[in-house]
Amino acid sequence: MNYNIVTGACGGIGKELCKLLALGGNNLILIGRNEEKLSDLSVELKSLNANVKIDYMAVDLASENSVMNCFSYLKDKNYKISGLYYVAGIDTRKGFEKYDYAKLTMQSRVNFESAVLFSKFVLENRANELKIMVVSSACGLTPMPYFSLYSATKASLIYFFKGLKGELKGKKVKITIVCPGSVTTREDIIEDIKAQGLQGKLSKKSPKFVCEKSLKALEKNKTVYIPGFYNRVVALISKVTPYPIKSRIIAKKFKNKEKDAF
Ligand SMILES: NC(=O)c1ccc[n+]([C@@H]2O[C@H](COP(=O)([O-])OP(=O)(O)OC[C@H]3O[C@@H](n4cnc5c(N)ncnc54)[C@H](OP(=O)(O)O)[C@@H]3O)[C@@H](O)[C@H]2O)c1
């Protein structure tokens, strides 16, 4: 039987994606860190569509052991994977010198390395057709001082999945890299968006908007998708702005705005 893996399933964007996928009749494997939250989510999704099959597993994506245990479990179940939705991510933002070693490893692994491991797993255990959606960020479109690890890991997702898509051409695999601007998910993110004033107002999108549009982009096999017209215009302006200017603006904006929710 075919299943779709969603990492970050209990988070703001992940949960919305799970709801849409369940309503669309897709069987799901939910990945998150908290077993109780995963169990509650599976009940909620079943109430939306009793016909879908839901399995879940608590996995720490920062731990290679935990990820490998997850793969063994899924292999034993003989699930065929028709979709990978890699949503999990850590958006810690602070000067690099303020990080400790453990946090550097954690953010790198959750944001990028485990996405690569999951891609390998789903390709080895794929159904006839496979869809991969990975949630990067508009922050992955340019290097960002004081957000440098986050933007680098999100940029790595763009490079890796673009390259992979080239390798898998003609093999019935659709790949879309989603680069959202501001999405109204966690309380601290909503506060952060409010503090950005007009820019935040224009950039912000609901998880529902982002997920619905991104699923459509995946259906069309769009490679990089930026949800929202304003965010696409900003990305275009950013592309033609010389980096030294951008770097100064970004550094000034984020120098004293730390966040660390994980
Ligand atoms: N919100 C935005 O403005 C925005 C903008 C651009 C991109 N994004 C990206 O969108 C994705 C979802 O963000 P969100 O706003 O929905 O935030 P969120 O609610 O905080 O979701 C993040 C998810 O990542 C999971 N996660 C973190 N560390 C993990 C670990 N060690 N092992 C397993 N799972 C882990 C969390 O799992 P638990 O359920 O176990 O906590 C959570 O479900 C992220 O990749 C983020 O970078 C967000």
The ligand as an SDF file (V2000), in Angstrom:
LIG
                    3D

 48 52  0  0  0  0  0  0  0  0999 V2000
    6.6840   30.1340    9.3620 N   0  0  0  0  0  0  0  0  0  0  0  0
    7.4130   30.7840    8.4910 C   0  0  0  0  0  0  0  0  0  0  0  0
    7.3470   32.0360    8.3950 O   0  0  0  0  0  0  0  0  0  0  0  0
    8.3220   30.0510    7.5480 C   0  0  0  0  0  0  0  0  0  0  0  0
    8.8740   30.7360    6.4560 C   0  0  0  0  0  0  0  0  0  0  0  0
    9.7150   30.0620    5.5890 C   0  0  0  0  0  0  0  0  0  0  0  0
    9.9980   28.7350    5.7790 C   0  0  0  0  0  0  0  0  0  0  0  0
    9.4630   28.0840    6.8470 N   0  0  0  0  0  0  0  0  0  0  0  0
    9.8260   26.6690    7.0340 C   0  0  0  0  0  0  0  0  0  0  0  0
    8.6540   25.9060    7.1260 O   0  0  0  0  0  0  0  0  0  0  0  0
    8.8720   24.7440    7.9150 C   0  0  0  0  0  0  0  0  0  0  0  0
    7.7930   24.6200    8.9650 C   0  0  0  0  0  0  0  0  0  0  0  0
    7.8270   25.7590    9.7920 O   0  0  0  0  0  0  0  0  0  0  0  0
    6.6060   26.2150   10.7250 P   0  0  0  0  0  0  0  0  0  0  0  0
    6.5100   27.6890   10.5910 O   0  0  0  0  0  0  0  0  0  0  0  0
    5.4350   25.3570   10.4800 O   0  0  0  0  0  0  0  0  0  0  0  0
    7.2670   25.9840   12.1510 O   0  0  0  0  0  0  0  0  0  0  0  0
    6.9760   24.9180   13.2980 P   0  0  0  0  0  0  0  0  0  0  0  0
    5.5290   24.8840   13.6050 O   0  0  0  0  0  0  0  0  0  0  0  0
    7.9070   25.2710   14.3690 O   0  0  0  0  0  0  0  0  0  0  0  0
    7.3780   23.5410   12.6040 O   0  0  0  0  0  0  0  0  0  0  0  0
    8.6880   23.0530   12.6010 C   0  0  0  0  0  0  0  0  0  0  0  0
    8.6160   21.5470   12.6430 C   0  0  0  0  0  0  0  0  0  0  0  0
    9.9520   21.0200   12.6160 O   0  0  0  0  0  0  0  0  0  0  0  0
    9.9720   19.9100   13.4690 C   0  0  0  0  0  0  0  0  0  0  0  0
   11.2980   19.6630   14.0630 N   0  0  0  0  0  0  0  0  0  0  0  0
   12.1700   20.5510   14.5870 C   0  0  0  0  0  0  0  0  0  0  0  0
   13.2340   19.9310   15.1110 N   0  0  0  0  0  0  0  0  0  0  0  0
   13.0320   18.6090   14.9160 C   0  0  0  0  0  0  0  0  0  0  0  0
   13.7820   17.4440   15.2260 C   0  0  0  0  0  0  0  0  0  0  0  0
   14.9660   17.4870   15.8590 N   0  0  0  0  0  0  0  0  0  0  0  0
   13.2730   16.2390   14.8830 N   0  0  0  0  0  0  0  0  0  0  0  0
   12.0740   16.1440   14.2780 C   0  0  0  0  0  0  0  0  0  0  0  0
   11.3090   17.2170   13.9370 N   0  0  0  0  0  0  0  0  0  0  0  0
   11.7920   18.4190   14.2470 C   0  0  0  0  0  0  0  0  0  0  0  0
    9.0300   20.2480   14.6100 C   0  0  0  0  0  0  0  0  0  0  0  0
    8.5990   19.0350   15.1780 O   0  0  0  0  0  0  0  0  0  0  0  0
    7.8250   18.9160   16.5910 P   0  0  0  0  0  0  0  0  0  0  0  0
    6.4030   18.8200   16.1770 O   0  0  0  0  0  0  0  0  0  0  0  0
    8.3640   17.6890   17.1760 O   0  0  0  0  0  0  0  0  0  0  0  0
    8.1270   20.1690   17.3680 O   0  0  0  0  0  0  0  0  0  0  0  0
    7.9350   21.0340   13.9030 C   0  0  0  0  0  0  0  0  0  0  0  0
    6.8650   20.2170   13.5580 O   0  0  0  0  0  0  0  0  0  0  0  0
   10.2850   24.8880    8.4800 C   0  0  0  0  0  0  0  0  0  0  0  0
   11.1770   24.1270    7.7100 O   0  0  0  0  0  0  0  0  0  0  0  0
   10.5710   26.3700    8.3180 C   0  0  0  0  0  0  0  0  0  0  0  0
   11.9550   26.6290    8.1910 O   0  0  0  0  0  0  0  0  0  0  0  0
    8.6410   28.7060    7.7330 C   0  0  0  0  0  0  0  0  0  0  0  0
  1  2  1  0
  2  3  2  0
  2  4  1  0
  4  5  1  0
  4 48  2  0
  5  6  2  0
  6  7  1  0
  7  8  2  0
  8  9  1  0
  8 48  1  0
  9 10  1  0
  9 46  1  0
 10 11  1  0
 11 12  1  0
 11 44  1  0
 12 13  1  0
 13 14  1  0
 14 15  2  0
 14 16  1  0
 14 17  1  0
 17 18  1  0
 18 19  2  0
 18 20  1  0
 18 21  1  0
 21 22  1  0
 22 23  1  0
 23 24  1  0
 23 42  1  0
 24 25  1  0
 25 26  1  0
 25 36  1  0
 26 27  1  0
 26 35  1  0
 27 28  2  0
 28 29  1  0
 29 30  1  0
 29 35  2  0
 30 31  1  0
 30 32  2  0
 32 33  1  0
 33 34  2  0
 34 35  1  0
 36 37  1  0
 36 42  1  0
 37 38  1  0
 38 39  2  0
 38 40  1  0
 38 41  1  0
 42 43  1  0
 44 45  1  0
 44 46  1  0
 46 47  1  0
M  CHG  2   8   1  16  -1
M  END
$$$$
